[in-house]
Amino acid sequence: MPTEILMPALSPTMEEGTLAKWLVKEGDTVSSGDLIAEIETDKATMEFEAVDEGIVGKILIPEGSEGVKVNTPIAVLLEDGESADDIDTSAATPEAAPAADAAAEEAPAAAEKAAAPAAATPAPAAPAAADGSRIFASPLARRIAADKGLDLSTIKGSGPRSRIIKVDVENATAAPKANAQAAAAPAASASPAPAAAPSGPSADQVAKMYEGRTFEEVKLDGMRKTIAARLSEAKQTIPHFYLRRDIQLDALLKFRAQLNKQLEGRGVKLSVNDFIIKAVALALQSVPDANAVWAGDRVLKMKASDVAVAVAIEGGLFTPVLQDADMKSLSALSSEMKDLATRARDRKLAPHEYQGGSFAISNLGMFGIDNFDAIVNPPHAGILAVGSGVKKPVVGADGELTVATVMSVTMSVDHRVIDGALGADLLKAIVDNLENPMVMLA
């Protein structure tokens, strides 16, 4: 029987992707482990390996196709002795198979006449099992089940990937849907859901505002679409609050210069950002209640300090995660961060390298930004926005006026996880670590 190759989920949050390039063509023989395609997610372009062996009988999704849903059949493998004529393409689009495919299940002699009525009568909405999982059934099977009052969740499918087809429903002995009328009553009496708030003018409306002006339309890629959607959601749904502090860096800069001189022989050069990562990681250990993430109906308190660091790339950003950052030396953190940043800019990070973490750092100081407010990246509880270090007049401990290198930071916090006093304790611990850098080596 032909084997379907499905659009893979290359990360836990991936719902769709772009089939960037086929590395095989129809008629090629592939073995398990062979590279067959390049899949572009919202974050990276990744190579996809075959898990079965056979002959590529048909490519269902052409390269360059965008928005291909996870688990959509993208190609079909044939075994020895099989031909492309054996391929059933009715399951090629599991999200919504065309009505023509449903008509194809009917008698061949009547197929031509049946196709039009089948298309004219819309199939019921795709059903779901009691546990919320998707039930895959052809449109014709759904219509027959609805006519007979059958519950599709009790029917075993015999089609590709256990898809329920016409013959399964016709031979079914499933019980009618229980309490269908009773279930419908509360739904009918329920108040209508409020209309969604307008999300701004449409693309056409915006373009109309600039009629007569010269502009270039830039198509959004997967990364930019994802950034726009997730950060819009984060800003609208996370109750942000902000804590600000100035940090005097002179002791850190002096200590850094000494360490770098000693590390020259090893080819290591520590950056201020390396110290910030270490300071945050240790602070999360000092204030463990703040080392947590929001998980919908609960808070997960983390044991290790996994710190995410924003890295700007062309067209967007990554937030690679340095795991167990509290346990690593400054030189190890520096080396790992350089490697992650380089591969992030080349879009070569694996999903597990940019997912997770409980807290993030976004440093725009190297771009001359004095201070800014960052948006919390869920499920993180907070993010530290770091500005540049600049010379400023300050009042010393004994009241004298002096000049110091001062760095402004703003900590954006998810109030569902961290309250004001707890956030203040965390920020104080970060400041103490950076103003007394030798403590971080103790």
N, C-alpha and C positions, 0 to 999 in steps of 0.2 A: 504494500500500500504506500502511495507517495507520502513523504514526510514534509510537513510544513516547517519552514524557518520563520520564526516570529521575531518581530521587532523587540530587541532586548531592553530590559530596564537596567541601565548601566550605573544607576545610583538609586538609593532608596526613595528619593523624591522625584525621580524622572517620570513624567507622564507622557511625553511625546518627544520626538527628536527629528533631526534631518538626516536622511540617508544620503550622506555627502558623496560617496563614491563606491561603486562596486569593484571589487578586486578579482571577480570571476565573471564568466559569461555563460550563457546557456550552452549546455553540452560539455562543460568542464567537469572533471571528476575531482571530488574533494574528499578529504579524510578529516576525522575528528582532530581539531587543533589547527587546521589550516585557516589562514586569514582570508575572509571572504568579503568584508565590507568595512568602510569607515563610517562611523555614526557620530554625528555632531549633536551634543547635548547643549544645554544652556551654558555650560562652563568649559567644555573641552571637546576635541575631536578624538575619538577613541577607536581602536581597531577591534573588530568583532570576529570571533573565531567560530568555526563550525563545531557543533557538538555531535553531529552524526556524519556518516560517510555515505556517498552516493554520487549521482550525476545531477548537475543543476538542470532540472527539466524545464523550469519556467521562472523568470524573474517577474514578480508581480508588482513591485514598486520600483519605478525608475530612479536612477541616481539624481540627486538634486531635489528630490521631493521633501517638502517641509511639513511639519505638523503631523508626522506619522505616529499614531498612537501606539503605546507599548502593547505588545501581544498581538499586533496586527500582522497577519502573514505577509512576508515580504518576498519569499521565494519558495520553491518546492524542489525537494530532492527526490530522485527516482532510484529505485533499486534495479539490479540487473533484470532484464526482461520486461521492465515497465516502460511505457512511452508517455509522451505528453498528453495523449488522448485519455490516459487514466486519471488525469488531474481534475479534481472537482473544485472549481473556482468559486463555488457558492459561499465558501467560508473565507474568501480572501479579504473581506472587510467585516470582521466580527462586530464592529460597533453598529453598523446599519447596512445589512445586505440589501441590494436592490430588489425591487419587487419582481423584476424579470427573473432573478435567481429563484425566487419562491415559485414562480410559475413553472420553472423548469423541472420542479419536482413532480408536476402533474403528468398525466399520460402524454407521451410525445405527440400523438395524433392530435390532441386538443391543446397543445402548448401554445400554438400561435393565436388561437381564439381566447385562451385563458389569460394570456399576458395582459391584455388591456383591462379586463375587469379587475384582475388582481392589483394592477397599479392604481385603479380608480378607488379601491377600497383600502384606506390606510390600515396598516397593521397596528395592533395595540402597542403601547410603549414597551420597551424592553423590560422584562420583569426582573425582580430581584428575589433571592432566597430570604428566609427568615433572618439569617445572620447578616443580611445586607450585601452578600456577595452577588456578583452578576450571574444571571442565568442566560446562557447563549442558546438562542433558538432562532430558526429562520422566520421571516415575516409570515409565511404561509402557516407554519406550525403555530405561531402565536394567534393567528386569526381563528384557526380551527379550535384551539384550546379555549379561546374566549367564547366561541359559539357553543361549545359543549360544556362550558363551565368547569373546565379542568384546571387544576393547580399545577403549573409547570415545574414547580420545585419538587414534586413527587414523581416526575417522569425522568427516566434515564435516557440520555441521548445516544444515538448510534452513529451520528455523523462525525466528521473530523473534529478532533479536540472535544469529543462528547457533546457536540452541538445537537440540539433537539431538532429533528426534521419531521416532515409530514407523516411518514410511516410510524414514527414513535407515538405521535399524538393519536393517530387513527387506531392503533392497537393498544392504547393506554387503558389501564383499569384504575387510574388515579381517582381519588375521591374528589367530589366537587369542592370548591373553595369554601372553607368553613366560615359561617357567619358573614357572608359577603354583604348581605343587606344591612346587618347590624354595624359592620365596619364602615359602610358608606354613610350611615346616618350622621354620626358625629362630624364626618368630613363635610357633609352638606351644610350642617348648621354652624360650622366654625366660621368665625369672622374672616373676611378676606385678608390675605397678607398685605401689609402696606406696600405701596409702590416703592421701588428702589430709588434712592436719592439720585438726582442727576449727577453724572460724573464729569461734567464739563461739555463743551461743544464738541460735535463730531469732527472727524477729519475734514469732511467736505465743508462744514461750516467755517472751520478755521481757514481753510484754503480760500474760501470766498472772501474773507476779510482782507486778503492780500492780493486780490485780483488787480492786475496792472503792475504789480511789483515783481521783480525778478528773484526767483528762489530755486533751490535745488531740493528735491525730495530725497531723503535718506531713508532707505528701507531698514526697519528694525530687524536685527538678527535675534537669535534665540536668547543670547545673554542679555541684551538690552531689554527685551520683553520681560524676562524674568526679573531683572533688577527693578524695572518700573513697577511690576505687579507686586513683588514681595515688599519693597520698601514703602509703597503706597499703603499696603495692608498694615505693615508694621507701624507706620506713623498714625494711622487711623485707629488701630485697635490696641496698641500698647500705651498704657498711661505713663508717659515719660515725665521724669523730673530731672533737674540738672544741678550738679554741684561743681563749684569752680574753686581752684586754688592756684596760687603762684608758687613755683618751686625754684629755689636758688641752686644753680648748677655748678658753682665754682669748685666745690670740693669734688664733685663727680668728674668734672673736666680735668682737674689736676690728677686724680687717681687714674682716670682712663689713659692719660698721656703716659703715666709711669708704667701701667700694664702693657700698653702697646709697644713701648720701648723694649720691655723684657720679652715680649712675644714675637718680636721681629724675626728671630731665627726660625720660628715655626710657621711663618707666613700668615700669622693671625693679626687682624686689625679690628678691634672692637669698635662698634658704633654706639652712639648715645641710645639708639633704639634697642640695642642688645641689653643695655642696663635697664631700660624701661620694661622690657619683657620680663626680665628677672625680678624686677621690683614688683610688678603686678602679680606674678606667680607666687612669690613669697607672701605678699599681702593677702592673697586668697587663702593661704594656709593660716595666716595669723587671725583672719576674720572668717572662719569656716562657714558661718551661716550665710555669707554673701557668695560663697562658691556654689552657686545653684543655678538651675535652669527651670523655665516655665514649661509644664507638660500638660496644659489644658485644664485638667481637673486636679492637678497636684503639682508639687514642687519636688524636683530631684536634686538632692544635695550631693555634690560630687566630692570624691576623696582626693583625686589628683588635681593639679592645676594645669588644665589644658587651655592654652591661651591662643586665640586666633589673632592674626595680624593682617590688616588690609594691605593688599598689593595692587597698585594701579597697573592695568594693562591696556592695550589699545582697545577701545570700545567698551570698557567696563572695569571690573575688579574681581579679584579673588580674595578669600580670607583663609589662607592655609593655616593649619592648626599645629602648634608645637606642643606635643603631648608630654606630660610629666615635666613641664618647664621648671618647676620648683626643684627638681632633683638634678638638673643638668648644670654644668659649669657655664660660665659666660662664653668661653671659647667654643664649647659644643653648641650652645644656642646660636652663636654667630655663624658657625659653619652651616648648621641646619637651615637657618633663616635664609642665608644666601642661596642655598640649593633650592629651597622651596620657591623663593622669589624668581629665580632664573627659570625654573620649569613652569611656574605660573604664567610668566610672560610668553612662554612658548606654547601655552595651553597643553602641557604634558602632565598635569597633576592627575592622580587617580582620585576618585570620589572620596575615599576615606581620608585623603590628605587635606581636604578643605571642608569637611563636615564635622560637626561636633564642637567641642569647646564650651566653656561656660562664660567666658568674658573675652572681649575683643579690644584691640588697639588700632586706632587710625591716626597716623602721624603725617601731618602736612607741614611740619616745621621746615623740612628741606625745601619747600616751595615758597618760603617766606611768609606763611600765614601765621599771624600772631595768636589767634584763637578762633574756635568754631565749635558748633554743636553737631555731634554725629547722631545718626539714627540707630537705635538698638536693632541688632540683627537677630531675630528670634531663632532658636529659643534662648539665646543668651540673656543674662540678667542685666548686663551693662556693657558700655563701651567707653573707652578713654580717648578723647580727642586731644591730640598733642600739638601744640603750636611751637614756633621757633624760639630759641633762646636768644634774648637780646639784652644789651647792657642797659641797666636802669638804676636810678638813684634809689637807695634803700636806707632805712634807719637801722643801724646795728643794734646789738644786744645791749650796749651801754649808752644808747641814745645818740651816737655819732652818725652823721650822714656819710654814706659811702656809696660806692658803685658795685653792683653785682650783676652776674648773668642770670636773668630770670626767664623761666619758661612757664607759660600759662597753659593749664590743662582744664578741660571740662569733662566731667563724667556724666554721661547720660545713663539713666537708671530705669529699669522696669519696676514700677511701684508695686506690682503684684507679687514680686519676689523680694525686693529690698526696700525697706522703709527708710525714712530720712536719716535717723540716727545711725542705723546700720551702714548706710551708704557713706555717711561722714566718717565712720570708723575705718571703712575700707580705703577711702581716699587718703585719710591721715596716714595709714600704714604705707601706702604707696609713696607719699611725700617723704616720710621718715626714711624709707629705704633709699630714695634717690638723693636725699640731702646728707645721708650718712652711708655712702656706698660701701665702705669696708665691712659694714655689718652684714652685707649680703654674701660675703665670703666666709662668714663665721659658721 
